[in-house]
């Protein structure tokens, strides 16, 4: 609590200047009083209170992730054997890749910009006294928050159980059985959050009282009160996010040709791919209370003597400025947009000149198997049985939100089932924005 009490003695000028330049402490009350001074006295009280708070927060993040994974149980050869059965059986090629980037958060909670109670009193002074009280209270609060994030993720996954050869064998049956090629890729980018709360904390303002009363004959009484408040919040975010995900899951491309003998069988497993790309960027939240904070006011000139000259001037000025800017861009000079290309057997892909934010290419292959030119038992038929090629691709981008006022700052991605893999744990990290 700051309480300023001024009493000027007879015939003496009293002056005081108080400067305050730190945040977090509101002035509970200011009392300025000129009273009980004798005839022909000159009494001045000058009070200046200045409260300046400046908060600057800057973040820069430059993140590049290059992930290359190759899981291979295929590409096996069993060729030109004579006698007995020929069997190629591969295991599973399972790949789980998780990339999570979290960058740039600013939180500013600035309290105490308010003056509580302000009381100015000129009273009970003698005849022909000259009494003057000048009070100036200034509050300036500036919050500047800047974030810049450049995130680039390159993920290249190759899971292969196929590309097996069993050719030109003589003897028993020829069998190629591949396992499954399962790939799970999750990429989560979370960048650029600004939260600014500016106010007096309690939400309660003070009161203003200016009283000129009971002064003597031909006294001159002047009270000047100026309250000025300025609040500025500037929040800027820039995000440049590029995700390039290439997935190749292959159980096919198996050859069993020109075999002589028993049955020929090619049985492939499944090629499954789950790809999720989530971008969450650029959120500004500003909750700014009025820093003038004077809710009640009383200006009173009463009961002064004959031919007295009494004047009370009160000026209240409050200015609040909030600026919020977001820029979400993509790599390669391209802004906005996503591209998803899913390949299956016989699929083609056409390149685009402008690269998107999210470039996801998935190639799933259980086909392209050859069983040609085989000579077997009279009752035996060559057999080719392929598994399934399934792809689940989810691309989600949430960007550029500005909020001024009271709001729950809670931004989360929906739950996405990634088949129970450990990659799903990445999304727990998004509590950063909770």
C-alpha positions as CSV (number, residue, x, y, z in Angstrom):
1,X,0.0,0.0,0.0
2,X,1.2,3.5,-0.9
3,X,-0.4,6.3,1.0
4,X,0.8,9.8,0.4
5,X,-0.3,12.5,2.8
6,X,0.7,16.2,2.3
7,X,0.2,19.0,4.8
8,X,1.7,22.3,3.9
9,X,2.7,24.7,6.8
10,X,1.8,28.4,6.8
11,X,3.7,30.5,4.4
12,X,5.7,27.6,3.0
13,X,5.4,25.9,-0.4
14,X,5.5,22.1,-0.1
15,X,6.2,19.9,-3.2
16,X,6.6,16.2,-3.7
17,X,7.3,14.0,-6.8
18,X,6.9,10.3,-6.5
19,X,7.9,8.0,-9.4
20,X,7.1,4.3,-9.7
21,X,8.6,2.2,-12.4
22,X,7.9,-1.5,-11.6
23,X,5.2,-3.9,-12.4
24,X,3.1,-6.0,-10.1
25,X,2.1,-3.5,-7.4
26,X,-1.0,-1.4,-7.6
27,X,-1.2,1.8,-5.6
28,X,-3.8,1.2,-3.0
29,X,-4.5,4.8,-2.2
30,X,-3.2,8.3,-2.7
31,X,-4.3,11.1,-0.3
32,X,-3.3,14.7,-1.1
33,X,-4.5,17.2,1.5
34,X,-3.9,20.9,2.0
35,X,-5.7,22.0,5.1
36,X,-5.6,24.2,8.2
37,X,-3.2,26.8,6.9
38,X,-3.3,30.4,8.0
39,X,-4.4,33.7,6.3
40,X,-2.3,34.9,3.4
41,X,-0.4,31.6,3.1
42,X,0.6,30.0,-0.2
43,X,0.4,26.2,-0.3
44,X,1.2,24.0,-3.2
45,X,1.1,20.2,-3.4
46,X,2.5,18.6,-6.6
47,X,2.2,14.8,-7.0
48,X,3.3,12.8,-10.0
49,X,3.0,9.1,-10.0
50,X,4.3,7.2,-13.0
51,X,3.9,3.4,-13.5
52,X,5.6,2.0,-16.6
53,X,5.7,-1.7,-17.4
54,X,7.2,-3.1,-20.6
55,X,7.3,-6.8,-21.4
56,X,9.1,-8.1,-24.6
57,X,9.1,-11.8,-25.4
58,X,10.8,-13.2,-28.6
59,X,11.1,-16.8,-29.8
60,X,12.8,-18.2,-32.9
61,X,12.7,-21.9,-33.7
62,X,14.3,-23.5,-36.8
63,X,13.7,-27.2,-36.7
64,X,14.5,-29.7,-39.4
65,X,13.9,-33.5,-39.0
66,X,15.2,-36.0,-41.6
67,X,14.0,-39.6,-40.8
68,X,14.9,-42.4,-43.2
69,X,13.7,-45.9,-42.2
70,X,14.2,-49.1,-44.2
71,X,12.7,-52.4,-42.9
72,X,13.4,-55.3,-45.2
73,X,12.7,-59.0,-44.8
74,X,12.3,-59.6,-48.5
75,X,14.5,-59.6,-51.6
76,X,15.4,-63.3,-51.1
77,X,16.5,-65.6,-53.9
78,X,16.1,-69.3,-54.2
79,X,16.8,-70.0,-57.8
80,X,18.0,-73.0,-60.0
81,X,17.7,-75.6,-57.3
82,X,17.3,-79.3,-58.1
83,X,15.5,-81.7,-55.8
84,X,13.1,-81.2,-52.9
85,X,10.7,-78.4,-52.2
86,X,11.7,-74.7,-52.4
87,X,10.2,-72.5,-49.8
88,X,10.7,-68.8,-49.1
89,X,8.9,-67.5,-46.0
90,X,9.5,-63.9,-44.8
91,X,8.7,-62.3,-41.5
92,X,6.9,-59.0,-41.0
93,X,8.3,-55.6,-41.7
94,X,6.9,-53.3,-39.2
95,X,7.8,-49.6,-38.9
96,X,6.6,-47.0,-36.5
97,X,7.8,-43.4,-36.8
98,X,6.8,-40.5,-34.6
99,X,7.9,-36.9,-35.1
100,X,6.7,-34.3,-32.6
101,X,7.8,-30.6,-32.7
102,X,6.8,-28.2,-30.0
103,X,8.1,-24.6,-30.2
104,X,7.6,-21.0,-29.1
105,X,5.2,-20.1,-26.3
106,X,4.9,-16.7,-24.7
107,X,2.8,-16.0,-21.6
108,X,2.7,-12.6,-20.0
109,X,0.5,-11.9,-16.9
110,X,0.9,-8.3,-15.9
111,X,-1.0,-7.0,-12.9
112,X,-1.1,-3.9,-10.8
113,X,-1.5,-1.2,-13.4
114,X,-4.3,0.5,-11.4
115,X,-4.4,3.2,-8.9
116,X,-6.7,2.4,-6.0
117,X,-8.3,5.3,-4.3
118,X,-7.3,8.9,-5.1
119,X,-8.3,11.6,-2.7
120,X,-7.5,15.3,-3.1
121,X,-8.7,17.7,-0.4
122,X,-8.2,21.5,0.0
123,X,-10.1,22.6,3.1
124,X,-10.0,24.9,6.2
125,X,-7.4,27.3,4.9
126,X,-7.4,30.9,6.0
127,X,-8.5,34.2,4.3
128,X,-6.6,35.2,1.2
129,X,-4.7,32.0,1.2
130,X,-3.5,30.7,-2.1
131,X,-3.8,26.9,-2.3
132,X,-3.0,24.6,-5.2
133,X,-2.9,20.8,-5.6
134,X,-1.7,19.2,-8.8
135,X,-1.9,15.5,-9.1
136,X,-0.8,13.5,-12.2
137,X,-1.0,9.7,-12.4
138,X,0.3,7.9,-15.4
139,X,0.1,4.2,-16.2
140,X,1.8,2.7,-19.3
141,X,1.8,-1.0,-20.0
142,X,3.3,-2.5,-23.1
143,X,3.4,-6.2,-24.0
144,X,5.2,-7.3,-27.2
145,X,5.2,-11.0,-28.1
146,X,6.8,-12.4,-31.2
147,X,7.2,-15.9,-32.4
148,X,8.8,-17.3,-35.6
149,X,8.9,-21.0,-36.3
150,X,10.3,-22.8,-39.3
151,X,9.7,-26.5,-39.2
152,X,10.5,-29.0,-41.9
153,X,10.0,-32.7,-41.6
154,X,11.2,-35.2,-44.1
155,X,10.1,-38.7,-43.4
156,X,11.0,-41.6,-45.8
157,X,9.9,-45.1,-44.9
158,X,10.4,-48.3,-46.9
159,X,8.9,-51.5,-45.5
160,X,9.6,-54.5,-47.7
161,X,8.8,-58.2,-47.4
162,X,8.4,-58.8,-51.1
163,X,10.7,-58.9,-54.1
164,X,11.5,-62.5,-53.6
165,X,12.7,-64.8,-56.4
166,X,12.2,-68.6,-56.7
167,X,13.0,-69.3,-60.4
168,X,14.2,-72.1,-62.5
169,X,14.0,-74.8,-59.7
170,X,13.6,-78.5,-60.5
171,X,12.0,-80.8,-58.0
172,X,9.3,-80.4,-55.5
173,X,6.8,-77.6,-54.9
174,X,7.8,-74.0,-54.9
175,X,6.3,-71.7,-52.3
176,X,6.8,-68.0,-51.5
177,X,5.0,-66.7,-48.4
178,X,5.6,-63.1,-47.3
179,X,4.8,-61.5,-44.0
180,X,3.0,-58.2,-43.6
181,X,4.4,-54.8,-44.3
182,X,2.9,-52.4,-41.7
183,X,3.9,-48.8,-41.5
184,X,2.6,-46.1,-39.0
185,X,3.8,-42.5,-39.3
186,X,2.7,-39.7,-37.1
187,X,3.9,-36.1,-37.5
188,X,2.7,-33.5,-35.1
189,X,3.8,-29.8,-35.2
190,X,2.8,-27.3,-32.5
191,X,4.1,-23.8,-32.8
192,X,3.5,-20.2,-31.8
193,X,1.3,-19.3,-28.9
194,X,0.9,-15.9,-27.3
195,X,-1.1,-15.3,-24.1
196,X,-1.3,-11.9,-22.6
197,X,-3.3,-11.0,-19.5
198,X,-3.2,-7.3,-18.5
199,X,-5.2,-5.9,-15.6
200,X,-5.2,-5.2,-11.9
201,X,-5.7,-8.8,-11.0
202,X,-8.7,-8.2,-8.7
203,X,-10.9,-6.7,-11.4
204,X,-12.0,-3.9,-9.0
205,X,-11.3,-0.3,-9.7
206,X,-10.7,2.5,-7.2
207,X,-12.5,5.8,-6.4
208,X,-11.7,9.4,-7.1
209,X,-12.6,12.2,-4.7
210,X,-11.7,15.9,-5.2
211,X,-13.0,18.2,-2.5
212,X,-12.5,22.0,-2.1
213,X,-14.5,23.2,0.9
214,X,-14.5,25.5,3.9
215,X,-11.8,27.8,2.8
216,X,-11.6,31.5,3.9
217,X,-12.6,34.8,2.4
218,X,-10.9,35.7,-0.9
219,X,-9.0,32.5,-0.9
220,X,-7.9,31.0,-4.2
221,X,-8.2,27.3,-4.5
222,X,-7.2,25.2,-7.4
223,X,-7.2,21.4,-7.8
224,X,-5.9,19.8,-11.1
225,X,-6.1,16.0,-11.4
226,X,-5.0,14.1,-14.5
227,X,-5.3,10.3,-14.8
228,X,-3.8,8.9,-18.0
229,X,-3.6,5.2,-18.9
230,X,-2.1,3.5,-21.9
231,X,-2.2,-0.2,-22.6
232,X,-0.7,-1.7,-25.7
233,X,-0.5,-5.4,-26.6
234,X,1.2,-6.5,-29.8
235,X,1.2,-10.2,-30.7
236,X,2.9,-11.5,-33.9
237,X,3.3,-15.1,-35.2
238,X,5.0,-16.4,-38.3
239,X,5.0,-20.1,-39.0
240,X,6.6,-21.9,-42.0
241,X,5.8,-25.6,-41.8
242,X,6.6,-28.2,-44.5
243,X,5.9,-31.9,-44.1
244,X,7.1,-34.3,-46.8
245,X,6.2,-37.9,-46.0
246,X,6.9,-40.8,-48.4
247,X,5.8,-44.3,-47.5
248,X,6.5,-47.5,-49.5
249,X,5.0,-50.7,-48.1
250,X,5.7,-53.7,-50.4
251,X,4.7,-57.4,-50.0
252,X,4.5,-58.0,-53.8
253,X,6.8,-58.1,-56.7
254,X,7.5,-61.8,-56.2
255,X,8.7,-64.1,-59.0
256,X,8.2,-67.8,-59.3
257,X,8.9,-68.6,-63.0
258,X,10.1,-71.5,-65.0
259,X,9.9,-74.0,-62.3
260,X,9.6,-77.8,-63.0
261,X,8.0,-80.1,-60.5
262,X,5.3,-79.7,-57.9
263,X,2.9,-76.9,-57.3
264,X,3.8,-73.2,-57.5
265,X,2.3,-70.9,-54.9
266,X,2.8,-67.2,-54.1
267,X,1.0,-65.9,-51.0
268,X,1.6,-62.3,-49.9
269,X,0.8,-60.7,-46.7
270,X,-1.0,-57.3,-46.3
271,X,0.5,-53.9,-47.0
272,X,-1.0,-51.4,-44.5
273,X,-0.1,-47.8,-44.0
274,X,-1.4,-45.3,-41.5
275,X,-0.2,-41.7,-41.9
276,X,-1.2,-38.8,-39.8
277,X,0.0,-35.2,-40.3
278,X,-1.2,-32.6,-37.8
279,X,-0.2,-28.9,-37.8
280,X,-1.3,-26.5,-35.0
281,X,0.1,-23.0,-35.3
282,X,-0.4,-19.3,-34.6
283,X,-2.7,-18.5,-31.7
284,X,-3.0,-15.1,-30.0
285,X,-5.1,-14.6,-26.9
286,X,-5.3,-11.2,-25.2
287,X,-7.4,-10.4,-22.1
288,X,-7.0,-6.7,-21.3
289,X,-8.8,-5.0,-18.5
290,X,-9.2,-1.2,-18.5
291,X,-6.2,0.2,-16.7
292,X,-7.9,3.5,-15.9
293,X,-9.7,1.6,-13.2
294,X,-11.6,4.5,-11.7
295,X,-15.1,3.3,-11.1
296,X,-16.5,5.9,-8.7
297,X,-15.8,9.7,-8.7
298,X,-16.7,12.7,-6.6
299,X,-15.8,16.3,-7.3
300,X,-17.0,18.7,-4.7
301,X,-16.7,22.5,-4.2
302,X,-18.7,23.6,-1.2
303,X,-18.8,26.0,1.8
304,X,-16.0,28.3,0.8
305,X,-15.9,32.0,1.9
306,X,-17.0,35.1,0.2
307,X,-15.1,36.2,-3.0
308,X,-13.1,33.0,-3.0
309,X,-12.0,31.6,-6.3
310,X,-12.3,27.8,-6.5
311,X,-11.6,25.6,-9.4
312,X,-11.4,21.8,-9.8
313,X,-10.2,20.3,-13.1
314,X,-10.3,16.5,-13.6
315,X,-9.2,14.7,-16.7
316,X,-9.4,10.9,-17.2
317,X,-7.9,9.4,-20.3
318,X,-7.7,5.7,-21.1
319,X,-6.4,4.1,-24.3
320,X,-6.2,0.4,-25.0
321,X,-4.6,-0.9,-28.2
322,X,-4.4,-4.6,-29.2
323,X,-2.7,-5.8,-32.4
324,X,-2.7,-9.4,-33.4
325,X,-1.1,-10.7,-36.6
326,X,-0.6,-14.2,-37.9
327,X,1.1,-15.5,-41.0
328,X,1.0,-19.2,-41.9
329,X,3.1,-20.2,-44.9
330,X,4.4,-23.3,-46.5
331,X,7.7,-24.2,-47.8
332,X,8.9,-23.9,-51.4
333,X,7.3,-20.5,-51.8
334,X,3.8,-21.9,-51.7
335,X,1.1,-20.7,-49.2
336,X,-1.7,-22.9,-48.1
337,X,-3.0,-26.2,-49.4
338,X,-2.3,-29.9,-49.0
339,X,-1.5,-32.6,-51.3
340,X,-2.1,-36.3,-50.7
341,X,-1.2,-39.0,-53.3
342,X,-2.1,-42.6,-52.6
343,X,-0.6,-45.3,-54.8
344,X,-1.8,-48.8,-55.3
345,X,-1.2,-51.2,-58.0
346,X,-0.8,-49.6,-61.4
347,X,-1.1,-46.1,-59.9
348,X,0.5,-43.0,-61.4
349,X,1.6,-39.8,-59.7
350,X,1.7,-36.4,-61.4
351,X,4.1,-33.9,-60.0
352,X,2.9,-30.4,-59.3
353,X,5.0,-27.4,-59.8
354,X,4.1,-25.7,-56.5
355,X,4.9,-27.7,-53.4
356,X,2.1,-27.9,-50.8
357,X,2.4,-27.6,-47.0
358,X,1.9,-31.3,-46.6
359,X,3.1,-33.6,-49.3
360,X,2.2,-37.2,-48.5
361,X,3.0,-40.0,-50.9
362,X,1.9,-43.5,-50.0
363,X,2.8,-46.5,-52.2
364,X,1.2,-49.9,-51.2
365,X,2.0,-53.0,-53.2
366,X,0.9,-56.6,-52.8
367,X,0.7,-57.2,-56.5
368,X,3.1,-57.4,-59.4
369,X,3.7,-61.1,-58.7
370,X,4.8,-63.4,-61.6
371,X,4.2,-67.1,-61.8
372,X,5.0,-67.9,-65.4
373,X,6.3,-70.7,-67.4
374,X,6.1,-73.3,-64.7
375,X,5.7,-77.1,-65.3
376,X,4.1,-79.0,-62.4
377,X,2.1,-82.0,-61.6
378,X,-0.8,-82.7,-63.9
379,X,-3.3,-81.9,-61.2
380,X,-1.5,-78.9,-59.8
381,X,-2.2,-75.3,-60.7
382,X,0.0,-72.3,-60.1
383,X,-1.5,-70.1,-57.4
384,X,-1.0,-66.4,-56.7
385,X,-2.9,-65.0,-53.6
386,X,-2.3,-61.4,-52.5
387,X,-3.1,-59.7,-49.3
388,X,-4.8,-56.4,-48.9
389,X,-3.4,-53.0,-49.6
390,X,-4.9,-50.5,-47.2
391,X,-4.0,-46.9,-46.5
392,X,-5.4,-44.5,-43.9
393,X,-4.3,-40.9,-44.4
394,X,-5.3,-38.0,-42.2
395,X,-4.0,-34.5,-42.8
396,X,-5.2,-31.7,-40.4
397,X,-4.0,-28.1,-40.2
398,X,-5.3,-25.6,-37.7
399,X,-3.8,-22.1,-37.9
400,X,-4.3,-18.4,-37.3
401,X,-6.7,-17.6,-34.4
402,X,-7.0,-14.2,-32.7
403,X,-9.0,-13.8,-29.5
404,X,-9.5,-10.6,-27.5
405,X,-11.4,-11.0,-24.3
406,X,-12.3,-13.8,-21.9
407,X,-12.0,-17.3,-23.5
408,X,-10.8,-20.7,-22.7
409,X,-7.5,-21.1,-24.5
410,X,-7.8,-24.7,-25.3
411,X,-6.9,-26.1,-28.7
412,X,-6.5,-29.8,-29.2
413,X,-6.6,-32.2,-32.1
414,X,-9.3,-34.9,-32.1
415,X,-8.2,-38.3,-31.2
416,X,-6.9,-40.3,-34.2
417,X,-6.7,-44.0,-34.0
418,X,-3.3,-45.2,-35.2
419,X,-3.9,-48.8,-34.6
420,X,-2.8,-48.8,-31.0
421,X,0.8,-48.1,-31.9
422,X,3.2,-46.1,-29.8
423,X,3.0,-43.3,-32.3
424,X,-0.4,-42.4,-30.8
425,X,1.4,-41.2,-27.7
426,X,2.6,-38.2,-29.7
427,X,-0.7,-36.5,-29.4
428,X,-0.5,-36.5,-25.6
429,X,2.2,-33.9,-26.1
430,X,-0.4,-31.5,-27.5
431,X,-1.2,-30.6,-23.9
432,X,1.2,-27.7,-24.6
433,X,-1.9,-25.8,-25.8
434,X,-4.2,-27.0,-23.1
